[in-house]
Every structure is written in C-alpha cells, then in structure tokens.
Amino acid sequence: MQAHIVTLPGDYIGPEIVAQAVKVLEKVAAKYGHSFAFEEYALGGASIDRYGVPLTDETLAKCNAADAVLMGSVGGPKWDGVEPARRPEKGLLALRKGMQVFANLRPCTIHPQLAAACPLRPDIVAQPIDVMILRELTGDIYFGKRWRSEDRKAATDEMAYSEMEVERLARIGFEMAMKRRKKLCSVDKANVLECSRLWRETVARLAKEYPEVEVTYMYVDNAAMQLILRPAQFDVMITGNLFGDILSDESAAIAGSLGMMPSASLGSGTRGLYEPIHGSAPDIAGRDIANPLGTILSGALLLRHSLGLEAEAAAIERAVSQVLDEGYRTGDIFSEGCTRVGCTQMGDLVAERI
C-alpha cells in the first residue's frame, strides 16, 4: 500500500514525540511492504511564529489531500499574550472543523504492566477495563457564540447542538458498540440543559435501530464518579465536546499517565486526525524525556482506521506491550525496578520490536 501522511509536529515536545511515531510507522512500512510518504507542516505556535496565524489555508488543504494526519501537541506559555482569535488552540479547532472530523475516539485501557501507576484500588484495576470514549468535536460550547461585556466583567459562551450533529456521532457509537460488547452509555446533563435533552431524545430514537445494544443514560457528574468507582462497567461512552474533553482526561488518570493515551478524530470518510491527548509540556521540552507512546499508539489507530491495516496496527500495539514487559519506562511511568529511558530511546525500542 502507498499512503500520504501529513505530520503536524506542533509545539514544545510535539516534534520530539511525532518523530518517534514516524520512526515506528516507517519500520512498519518496511516490514510489511508498504510505502508511506510523510509531509510536514506547521500548526499552532509554530505556525504563528512562521506565518502569523495558527493554521494556514495551505496547511489545511494539504491535510485534506492526505490519507491521514498525525499531530503532536500545540500551545504553551510563549503564546499566552497572543490575541484570543490567533491563539495556537484556535488552529487545532479550525483544523478539526476544516477536516470535517466530528468524532474523537479516546480508548482507555490499563496496560497490565502499568497497573501500579493507576491510582485506583487493586480490586478495581483487576477488573477488565476497556472503555471507548466517543467525544463530539465540532459543536457545543467551544464553537458556540460568545460575548464579553465592554467592562470585561461579564461573559457568555453558548452551548449549541443540532439533531444532525448528535445523530452522526451517536451512530458511530452504536456501530462501535456492535463490534465490541454491545453496551453504550450516553452521557449528558438532561436534568438541566436543553441541549442535553435534545441529545438524549436523539440517542433514544436512534437506539431503536440497534436493538442488540444495551443503552444506558447517565448525567455527566455521575459518569465522572462512576469512571472512578466502577470503570469496568463501561464499554462505549458517547458525549458532547465539553463533557468528553473532561471525561477523557479523567480516564487518562485511570490509565496511569496522559502520555499513554492515543486518540483518533474521524469524519464520514476514512481520512482522520491522530494525536495523543496530552499537552505540549513546555517544562520538559528539548530534554528528550517525553513519553512518545501515546503518539506511537495514535499511529496504530491511524493504520487501523484510515488505512485499514489491522495487522500492522496490532504489531505496533504488541511492540509497545513488549517494551513495557521488558521494564522500559519514561519518567512519567517510571517505577522502582524498571529501566528509565528517554523519548528517542523509547521510540527506538518500539521500532526494533515491530
């Protein structure tokens, strides 16, 4: 297979971790007889420094012409003084919207080798935890109308959803549930928010098309508590942009480190945007100590969802598991008795085991 992959390294540790994921993908291509062409562009702060805007029209066009996009992380204190409309994060939101990716997949599993890093009780961690959080990406309060008073002492952000936006996200959730354990939990705040009432009504209507799927509904505050008390009860969780942002970061704590968490953002086609869920970590940038495994595992999702290469995706996941079995750890997941390695060495170790 030939594939064109755009990389957006981003800011601070972004270039370090993306380089390791590319290294692993190149090893996969060589091992399995594929040809992956990588093309790099600036996003976020790096794009502001170079072009004055966090996302250029050319970069967006290149992303939409690619088979898949692999991204690092954007933002950081260097650009805190930039006007809100030009902040690095605006580039990411514009990229998601411009690529028409609306479903963010954030898998939460506990690698058995890292069980000690999970803050939950051993009896909770001993249960099989495999949660897929499906977060809507292009609606909600992040894209709603906003207002600030002239005296800067009052502000409004509008939460807005349409039935179409809810349905297209929920349908992906139901299809995923059918391929997994046939359980779907829809998370909202329907006791308070009109948006959530629309969300719940739409999911309930769509559920009639999937009678094999067990559907439950949970308020977001209870869902946050249940993720800690009994995470093994969940299979697929679907929710809006704001709630999904918070819940998926909470799930990362269950997994032991944000550095271990991959994500995939998908639309109606196969082209997707793949990135770890952690930030740009300015405090450790340039020191070769960042954890690249979340980005490497995002590369596995890229192979699976955009290129349809299941065996190759599984090869990356096995290689990561093998490296952890052998006791290699970056600083964020390090524990006594393990071997501490840096970002580049961790990438090398995973690539060698493909």
Secondary structure, 3 states (H helix, E strand, C coil): CEEEEEEEEECCCHHHHHHHHHHHHHHHHHHHCCEEEEEECCCCHHHHHHHCCCCCHHHHHHHHHCCEEEEEECCCHHHCCCCHHHCHHHHHHHHHHHHCCCEEEEEEECCHHHHHHCCCCHHHHCCCCEEEEEEECCCHHHCCCEEECCCCCCEEECCCCCHHHHHHHHHHHHHHHHHCCCEEEEEECCCCCHHHHHHHHHHHHHHCCCCCCEEEEEEHHHHHHHHHHCHHHCCEEEECHHHHHHHHHHHHHHHCCHHHCEEEEECCCCCEEEEECCCCCHHHCCCCCCCCHHHHHHHHHHHHHCCCCHHHHHHHHHHHHHHHHCCEECHHHCCCCCEECCHHHHHHHHHHCC
